[in-house]
Amino acid sequence: YTLCINRASSVHDNGENAEEEGTEGGGNDEGEYDEEEMEEGSEEEEDDHEEEEDEVADNQSAEEDSTQESDTSDTKDEPEPDDEKDSELSKSIKELYDIEWHSLKIPDIDKIYRQNKQAIKKTLESRREHINSICHDKRIPNSNRNVLYSFDGISWCPTYKAGSTTWKNYWVHKYVDPNAKDPHINLLHQYTLGNPSKILNNRAQYGKENEDAIRFTVVRNPIVRVISFWKMSQTCWEMIQVGMHKDAVLKRPIPPALVGRKEEFRREFQQALDWCQGQISIGKKHDKITPLTENPENPYLNPPHTTFSELVAKIKSQRAELGNKDWEGHWAPAAEWCNVCIQQFDYIIKLEKEPWELWSLLDTIGLWDDRAYFLKLTNSAGDNNKSSEETEIDFYVSQLSDDLKNFLNHFFVNDFDMFEYSKVKL
C-alpha cells in the first residue's frame, strides 16, 4: 500500500513539474517555437531529467527496503484464501452436525456451540442468500399466505410437522397460560398478525409488528413431514376430527365376492370409530386406532386408517380441486405456507440441524435463557439419525406409484430447491 502511494505521488509531482515547464517555454500563437527557446528548453529538460533519474533511483532503493520489510511482516499475518476458508468452514459444520448430541447435557452443548458459533452463523447467512437467489431466479409467485405470530419483536411462522408444536407450546406457556396442559394454536389468536388488507409484493410491516422485528421459521424435509403427518393420522383424535381420513378409508373397493357384506363392513368400521371416541373421552386421544380394531377380512379395517399411498393420493386430489385455496398446513410446502419469498425471513433453520442452529437462533432473538425448554421433548430429526431417516423415506416412498412420486417432486419442488433437500427417487 505504501509503495502504491509513493509511486502515485512521484508520478503526480513529476507530471505537474513537466506541465509547468512546458508552459514557461511555450510557443507563439501560430504554434511555432524560436530555435533559442527550444535549445534553452532542451538544456533545462536534460538537467531536470538527470535530477529525476537520481530521485527515481533513490525512491526505488527506499521502496525495495520497504518491500522487504513489508514482505517479512506480512508473512506472519497473511490471510487465508477465501476458498480455503470456505472448505474449512464446510468441514467444521459437517463434523458439528454429525455429533451425537442427545446424550449431552446443556453445558456441554453450550460449549460446543460457542466453539462453532461463527461457522453456524455463516451457514445461516449463506442459506438466506441461497433462498433469496432462488426466489429471484425462479420468480416464485406470491402464495398470499401470511401466517405470522408476533411476540415482542419476534415474528414466527409455524411450519407444521417441523417442530411447530414445541414452539406453539412455548409461546402459549410464556404469553398466555403457563399452566396450560394441552395448548392449542387458537390460544395465540391475539398474537396473530393476520392477513394484510392487500396483497404484499415485498416484506412489509404489520400493525402489531415492531419495525425491527426478526422473522423466522423452522423447516424440515418435506417428505418426512408427510410421513409424520401420516403417522399422526392413525390416532383416534385425527380419525374422529379429520373427516378426510374416514372418507379415504370408505373409498376402498370391495372385492366382488364380498360386495354383499359391504354394510356389515361399514358397521364394523363405525364400531372402530366409536371405540376411538371412547378413548378420547377418557383423555387418550393420541391412542392409535390400531391394532385392536384391525380385521384383515374387512377392507375398511385393513388397516382402519389411511395408508401412506392413500394420503399422498388425497393430497394430490385435494390440490387439484382446491388449488391455492387449500389451507391444509400439515402438508403444505413450507415455501408456500410461510410465503418465504415475500415475507423475507431473517432466519430459516432446519429441524435436522438442532440443537446447533436452534441454539444460534435463540442466542440471536434473545431467548437464550429458555433454551432448555426446547430439548424437553426427544426429537428424532437430528442428523445423527440421518441413515435411519433415509431408510424410512425409502420404505414409504416405495409404496407409491411413479405418478405419486412425480407429484411429490413437483409439489415440493420449491422446498427441495430452497432448503436443499433431496427429491424423491424414481
RAMO-V56734 format. One record per pair of residues at least 24 apart in sequence whose ideal C-beta (glycine too) atoms are under 10 Angstrom apart, sorted by the first residue. I is the first residue (numbers start at 1). J is the second residue. Records with the same first field share a line. If there is no record, write none. Layout:
I->J + J
This chain:
1->70
2->62 + 63 + 66 + 67 + 69 + 70
3->59 + 62 + 63 + 64 + 66 + 67 + 70
6->59 + 60 + 62 + 63 + 66
7->59 + 60 + 63
9->59
10->52 + 55 + 56 + 59 + 63
13->52 + 55
14->48 + 52 + 55 + 56
17->48 + 51 + 52
18->45 + 48 + 52
21->45 + 48
85->122
86->122 + 126
88->119
89->116 + 118 + 119 + 122 + 123 + 126
90->119 + 122 + 123
91->119
92->116 + 118 + 119 + 120 + 122 + 123
93->119 + 120 + 122 + 123 + 126 + 353 + 356
94->383
95->119
96->120 + 123 + 353 + 356 + 357 + 383
97->123 + 350 + 352 + 353 + 354 + 356 + 357 + 382 + 383 + 384 + 386
98->382 + 383 + 384 + 386
99->355 + 356 + 382 + 383 + 384
100->382 + 383 + 384 + 385
101->354 + 355 + 356 + 375 + 382 + 383 + 384
102->355 + 375 + 378 + 379 + 380 + 382 + 384 + 385
104->355 + 375
105->375
106->355 + 359 + 371 + 372 + 375
109->355 + 356 + 358 + 359 + 371 + 372 + 375
110->355 + 359 + 363 + 368 + 371
112->355 + 356 + 359
113->355 + 356 + 357 + 358 + 359 + 360 + 362 + 363 + 371
114->359 + 363
116->356 + 359 + 360
117->356 + 359 + 360 + 363
118->360
119->356 + 360
120->349 + 353 + 356 + 357 + 359 + 360 + 361 + 363
121->357 + 360 + 363 + 364
123->349 + 350 + 353 + 356 + 357 + 360
124->216 + 346 + 347 + 348 + 349 + 350 + 353 + 357 + 360 + 361 + 364
125->347
127->219 + 347 + 348 + 349 + 350 + 357 + 418 + 419 + 420
128->344 + 345 + 346 + 347 + 348
130->348 + 417 + 418 + 419 + 420
131->335 + 340 + 341 + 344 + 345 + 348 + 414 + 417 + 418 + 419 + 420
132->340 + 341 + 344 + 418
133->418
134->335 + 340 + 341 + 414 + 417 + 418 + 419 + 420
135->335 + 340 + 341 + 342 + 344 + 414 + 418
136->341
137->417
138->341 + 413 + 414 + 417 + 418
139->341
140->335 + 336 + 339 + 340 + 341 + 342 + 413 + 414 + 417 + 418
141->324 + 336 + 341 + 342
142->199 + 200 + 201 + 202 + 324 + 336 + 339 + 341 + 342
143->324 + 332 + 333 + 335 + 336 + 337 + 338 + 339 + 340 + 341 + 342 + 343 + 414
144->195 + 196 + 199 + 200 + 324 + 325 + 336 + 339 + 342
145->195 + 324 + 327 + 329 + 332 + 335 + 336 + 337 + 338 + 339 + 340 + 342 + 343
146->192 + 193 + 194 + 195 + 196 + 199 + 200 + 204 + 206 + 338 + 339 + 342 + 343
147->192 + 193 + 194 + 195 + 217 + 327 + 329 + 332 + 337 + 338 + 339 + 343
148->191 + 192 + 193 + 194 + 195 + 206 + 208 + 209 + 213 + 215 + 217 + 338 + 339 + 343 + 345
149->175 + 185 + 188 + 189 + 190 + 191 + 192 + 193 + 194 + 208
150->191 + 192 + 193 + 205 + 206 + 207 + 208 + 209 + 210 + 213 + 215
151->175 + 188 + 191 + 213 + 365 + 367
152->191 + 210 + 213 + 365 + 366
153->209 + 210 + 211 + 212 + 213 + 214 + 365 + 366
154->209 + 210 + 213 + 214 + 215 + 216 + 346 + 361 + 364 + 365 + 366 + 367
155->191 + 193 + 205 + 206 + 208 + 209 + 210 + 213 + 214 + 215 + 216 + 217 + 343 + 345 + 346 + 365
156->188 + 191 + 214 + 215 + 216 + 217 + 218 + 338 + 345 + 365
157->193 + 215 + 216 + 217 + 218 + 219 + 329 + 334 + 337 + 338 + 339 + 340 + 343 + 345 + 348
158->185 + 188 + 217 + 218 + 329 + 337 + 338
159->217 + 218 + 219 + 220 + 222 + 225 + 329 + 330 + 332 + 333 + 334 + 335 + 337 + 338 + 340 + 348 + 351 + 415
160->185 + 220 + 225 + 228 + 229 + 232 + 328 + 329 + 330 + 331 + 332 + 334 + 337
161->220 + 222 + 224 + 225 + 226 + 227 + 228 + 229 + 230 + 231 + 232 + 329 + 330 + 331 + 334 + 351
162->217 + 218 + 219 + 220 + 221 + 222 + 224 + 225 + 228 + 334 + 349 + 350 + 351 + 352 + 381
163->217 + 218 + 219 + 220 + 349 + 350 + 351 + 354 + 358 + 374 + 377 + 379 + 381
164->217 + 218 + 220 + 329 + 330 + 351
165->377
166->218 + 351 + 358 + 373 + 374 + 375 + 376 + 377 + 379
167->216 + 217 + 218 + 373 + 374
169->373 + 374 + 376 + 377
170->367 + 370 + 373 + 374 + 376
173->370 + 373
174->367 + 370 + 373
181->283
182->283 + 285
185->329
199->342
200->339 + 342 + 343 + 344
201->342
202->341 + 342 + 343 + 344
203->341 + 342 + 343 + 344 + 345 + 346
204->342 + 343 + 344
213->346 + 365
214->345 + 346 + 347 + 361 + 364 + 365 + 366
215->338 + 340 + 343 + 344 + 345 + 346 + 347 + 348
216->338 + 345 + 346 + 347 + 348 + 349 + 361 + 364 + 365
217->334 + 337 + 338 + 340 + 343 + 345 + 347 + 348 + 349
218->334 + 338 + 347 + 348 + 349 + 350 + 351 + 353 + 354 + 357 + 358 + 361 + 381
219->333 + 334 + 335 + 337 + 338 + 340 + 345 + 348 + 349 + 350 + 351 + 352 + 415 + 418 + 419 + 421
220->334 + 350 + 351 + 352 + 381 + 415 + 419 + 421
221->350 + 351 + 352 + 381 + 389 + 390 + 393 + 412 + 415 + 416 + 419 + 421 + 422
222->331 + 332 + 333 + 334 + 335 + 408 + 411 + 412 + 413 + 414 + 415 + 416 + 419 + 421 + 423 + 424
223->312 + 389 + 392 + 393 + 396 + 397 + 408 + 409 + 412 + 415 + 416 + 421 + 422 + 423 + 424
224->351 + 352 + 380 + 381 + 389 + 390 + 392 + 393 + 396 + 421
225->330 + 331 + 332 + 333 + 334 + 351 + 412 + 415
226->308 + 311 + 312 + 315 + 330 + 331 + 393 + 396 + 397 + 408 + 411 + 412
227->308 + 311 + 389 + 392 + 393 + 395 + 396 + 397
228->330 + 331 + 380 + 381
229->308 + 311 + 315 + 328 + 329 + 330 + 331
230->305 + 306 + 307 + 308 + 309 + 310 + 311 + 312 + 330 + 331 + 396
231->288 + 305 + 308 + 396
232->286 + 288 + 330
233->288 + 289 + 305 + 306 + 307 + 308 + 310 + 311 + 314 + 330
234->286 + 287 + 288 + 289 + 290 + 303 + 304 + 305 + 306
235->276 + 279 + 280 + 284 + 285 + 286 + 287 + 288 + 289 + 305
236->272 + 273 + 275 + 276 + 277 + 278 + 279 + 280 + 284 + 285 + 286 + 287 + 288 + 289 + 293 + 305
237->276 + 279 + 280 + 284 + 285 + 286 + 287
238->276 + 285 + 286 + 288 + 289 + 305 + 306 + 330
239->272 + 273 + 276 + 277 + 280 + 288 + 289 + 293 + 304 + 305 + 306
240->273 + 274 + 276 + 277 + 279 + 280 + 285 + 289
241->280 + 285
242->306 + 328 + 330
244->306 + 310 + 311 + 314 + 315 + 317 + 318 + 328
245->289 + 304 + 305 + 306 + 310 + 311 + 314
246->270 + 273 + 300 + 304 + 305 + 306
247->306 + 314
248->305 + 306 + 307 + 310 + 311 + 313 + 314 + 317
249->273 + 299 + 300 + 301 + 302 + 303 + 304 + 305 + 306 + 307 + 310
250->299 + 300
251->300 + 306 + 310 + 313 + 314
252->298 + 299 + 300 + 302 + 306 + 307 + 310
253->299
254->298 + 299 + 300
255->299
258->297 + 298 + 299
261->297 + 298 + 299
262->299 + 300
264->298
265->295 + 297 + 298 + 299 + 300 + 301 + 302
266->298 + 300
267->298 + 300
268->293 + 295 + 297 + 298 + 300 + 301 + 304
269->293 + 295 + 298 + 299 + 300 + 301 + 304
270->300
271->301
272->298 + 300 + 301 + 304 + 305
273->304
275->304
276->304 + 305
307->396 + 399
308->395 + 396 + 397 + 398 + 399 + 400 + 404
309->396 + 399 + 400 + 401 + 404
310->399
311->396 + 404
312->396 + 397 + 399 + 400 + 401 + 403 + 404 + 405 + 407 + 408 + 411
313->400 + 401 + 403 + 404 + 407
315->404 + 407 + 408 + 411
316->403 + 404 + 407 + 408 + 410 + 411
319->407 + 411
320->407
331->411 + 412
332->411 + 412 + 415
333->411 + 412 + 413 + 414 + 415 + 416 + 418 + 419
334->412 + 414 + 415 + 418 + 419
335->412 + 413 + 414 + 415 + 416 + 417 + 418 + 419
336->411 + 412 + 414 + 415
337->415
340->414 + 415 + 418 + 419
341->414 + 418
348->418 + 419
350->381 + 383 + 419 + 420 + 421
351->379 + 381 + 382
352->379 + 381 + 382 + 383 + 384 + 385 + 386 + 389 + 419 + 421
353->381 + 382 + 383
354->379 + 381 + 382 + 383
355->379 + 382
356->382 + 383
390->422
393->422 + 424 + 425
394->424 + 425
397->424 + 425 + 426
398->425
400->424
402->426
